[in-house]
Amino acid sequence: MDDKLIIGGHEFNSRFILGSGKYSLNLIEAAVRDAGAEIITLAVRRANTKEKENILDFIPEGVTLLPNTSGARNAEEAVRIARLARELGCGNFVKVEIMRDAKYLLPDNAETIRATEILAGEGFVVMPYMYPDLNAARDLVNAGAATIMPLAAPIGSNKGLATKEFIQILIDEIDLPIIVDAGIGKPSQACEAMEMGAAAIMANTALATAGNLPLMAAAFRQAVEAGRKAYLSGLGRVLARGSSASDPLTGFLRD
Amino acid sequence: MDNQYFVDSGNLSAEALERKHRLENDPSCRKNHMEYLPGMEEIKSDIREKVISQMNEYSPEKYTAKDVRTALEHDTCSIEDFKALLSPAAAPFLEQMAERARLETGKHFGNTVYVFTPLYIANYCENYCVYCGFNCYNHIKRMKLSMEQIEHEMKIIADSGMEEILILTGESRSQSDVKYIGEACKLARKYFRMVGLEIYPVNTDEYRYLHECGADYVTVFQETYDAEKYETLHLLGHKRVWPYRFDAQERALLGGMRGVAFSALLGLSDFRKDALASALHVYYLQRKYPYAEMSLSCPRLRPILNNDSINPHDVGEKQLCQIICAYRIFLPYVGITVSSRESAEFRNGIVKIAATKVSAGVSTGIGDHESKYSGKESGDAEGDEQFEICDSRSLDRMYKDISEEGLQPVLNDYLYV
């Protein structure tokens, strides 16, 4: 079955996007391999280094880089960081992250919309990290976003789908791929989001804090694939919304 | 305990010695430590009142094992929970606290540990802080590096691979003025990705100027939040003005700095109260300036063996670990720095639990990086050190040790935007 994830005209087979910032550089390769990931995020501020060990050197060939703008507090800063990412050779993809809050790292939707508009105008494939709000998501679509990346729970919290109902609304109403980002703590949560119809999952902390990172990467891969297949198959009545009566409610209709 | 610090240098004149003794023995001849000196900016802020009222209310002895257990069961740590975790009742729960702290550190920082180095560019000081090696009555070799010397030091440090530098001076406005420090920041930006400052507190417009010169992070140690105790330890000079120092981080943020760091020198006064106040200083400022990055340092007066009778405030390694774990549980998102005053064993252990930043390749002397890094003799061109460090590991060694603990050393995670 041909089931590609399409972002800004680029096709991907994997629906699991891997973070890179919270674990040892020498584990990146194994994580990418066992997660089957084709996209990996990295903080531009980590790549902007003359360090003997630059994170860019640890990312396997053929994987699409998704630089993020973490550290940006407003649209202007995010735009500057995105441009720097392009200069550093990170390609055209950018994950816009704008936080005015150092404690929870919650995204600022209004600034994110502004940055998305500017960067989309400059030819970036813009993947904005956002708080799941339908109005903001629509604005992001109009601003030229390639996907929408709503948070499931605060970054690093491993709390799972705390915003489930609102993510479902985005999946139902927005025509772009909805990629659930932040807060996914275990494979079962990733699977659940995929069953709901999310286009992909992004995770970092859940892997970084696992006892065996490559094994957890493999578990996420399987969970994402299972959830995707369940979604495509059309979920059965056990999981369908509402309940079904054993006698048909419309049995009284006579023609 | 006060007198343990008083040391008379044989080089002081009779007149200076007499003044020194008067300051030490007669509180009435000291300036009012709560009164601003001319030129000191006074900002409107309610942070001080909030922190100090909480600190004054805090009675560590009243907390029980039950309070500690309850605190550890809560998903988010309240101020009341934090007070319990800092109390003597929490001592038997150190392992559980460490487990929880490790979990919180992992959520926010993964397994990364940041490495930086301090650079002292001058050790002139106009203050008499009785416990400090740089104090103005101490007969030490004073020195202020020229811009050429600073650049030379920076090159040596940058060549070692370091990307973040913390510029320090003694607290002398006349010898190390803001312009001088600003020029040093401009040089530092040529060699480093991130430039921090640990200098005497200045006004908002001066922080703004230093920010424009390239500094983006300001560290000010309050030493102790107990103003009355502070008065007995900081006898002379602008540092004596306690409230001006308290508001330094807020002025730095108003001046455009991205981040600020805090600390008490644990052991000067009741360390539990000082730890509470340090963390609440961060907590309340974070609520007011939510975009700012904040971090805590954890220096302590190193206890002397069998010193219990002299200083009841001694902070042992277990107590320091308890404080750091409590900081992490209460403020999971803040950076925690552990300096080279602590041993390599302690630092190796604490980075696995809660600390996120360590220094390496450290010298607290002036102009001696070349002799320290390469062994090359520099003759007389060095100024004396502020204090002796315990962990003298080089960057390479620190990098290797952190990696071997299964952690990822990070030399830069910073962008000027």
HADDOCK unambig.tbl for C-alpha pairs under 7 A between the chains (distance, minus, plus):
assign (segid A and resid 22 and name CA) (segid B and resid 109 and name CA) 6.20 0.50 0.50
assign (segid A and resid 22 and name CA) (segid B and resid 110 and name CA) 4.09 0.50 0.50
assign (segid A and resid 22 and name CA) (segid B and resid 111 and name CA) 5.70 0.50 0.50
assign (segid A and resid 22 and name CA) (segid B and resid 112 and name CA) 6.15 0.50 0.50
assign (segid A and resid 23 and name CA) (segid B and resid 110 and name CA) 5.93 0.50 0.50
assign (segid A and resid 23 and name CA) (segid B and resid 111 and name CA) 5.36 0.50 0.50
assign (segid A and resid 23 and name CA) (segid B and resid 112 and name CA) 6.68 0.50 0.50
assign (segid A and resid 23 and name CA) (segid B and resid 408 and name CA) 6.52 0.50 0.50
assign (segid A and resid 24 and name CA) (segid B and resid 407 and name CA) 6.35 0.50 0.50
assign (segid A and resid 24 and name CA) (segid B and resid 408 and name CA) 4.88 0.50 0.50
assign (segid A and resid 45 and name CA) (segid B and resid 413 and name CA) 5.06 0.50 0.50
assign (segid A and resid 45 and name CA) (segid B and resid 414 and name CA) 5.03 0.50 0.50
assign (segid A and resid 45 and name CA) (segid B and resid 415 and name CA) 5.32 0.50 0.50
assign (segid A and resid 46 and name CA) (segid B and resid 412 and name CA) 6.20 0.50 0.50
assign (segid A and resid 46 and name CA) (segid B and resid 413 and name CA) 4.64 0.50 0.50
assign (segid A and resid 46 and name CA) (segid B and resid 414 and name CA) 6.90 0.50 0.50
assign (segid A and resid 49 and name CA) (segid B and resid 412 and name CA) 6.27 0.50 0.50
assign (segid A and resid 51 and name CA) (segid B and resid 161 and name CA) 6.68 0.50 0.50
assign (segid A and resid 51 and name CA) (segid B and resid 411 and name CA) 6.59 0.50 0.50
assign (segid A and resid 77 and name CA) (segid B and resid 417 and name CA) 5.54 0.50 0.50
assign (segid A and resid 100 and name CA) (segid B and resid 290 and name CA) 6.50 0.50 0.50
assign (segid A and resid 100 and name CA) (segid B and resid 291 and name CA) 4.51 0.50 0.50
assign (segid A and resid 101 and name CA) (segid B and resid 290 and name CA) 4.79 0.50 0.50
assign (segid A and resid 101 and name CA) (segid B and resid 291 and name CA) 4.47 0.50 0.50
assign (segid A and resid 102 and name CA) (segid B and resid 290 and name CA) 5.95 0.50 0.50
assign (segid A and resid 102 and name CA) (segid B and resid 291 and name CA) 5.14 0.50 0.50
assign (segid A and resid 102 and name CA) (segid B and resid 292 and name CA) 6.29 0.50 0.50
assign (segid A and resid 102 and name CA) (segid B and resid 293 and name CA) 6.13 0.50 0.50
assign (segid A and resid 103 and name CA) (segid B and resid 333 and name CA) 5.62 0.50 0.50
assign (segid A and resid 156 and name CA) (segid B and resid 107 and name CA) 4.59 0.50 0.50
assign (segid A and resid 156 and name CA) (segid B and resid 108 and name CA) 5.73 0.50 0.50
assign (segid A and resid 157 and name CA) (segid B and resid 107 and name CA) 6.22 0.50 0.50
assign (segid A and resid 205 and name CA) (segid B and resid 107 and name CA) 6.19 0.50 0.50
assign (segid A and resid 205 and name CA) (segid B and resid 110 and name CA) 6.60 0.50 0.50
assign (segid A and resid 208 and name CA) (segid B and resid 110 and name CA) 5.99 0.50 0.50
assign (segid A and resid 209 and name CA) (segid B and resid 106 and name CA) 6.12 0.50 0.50
assign (segid A and resid 209 and name CA) (segid B and resid 110 and name CA) 6.63 0.50 0.50
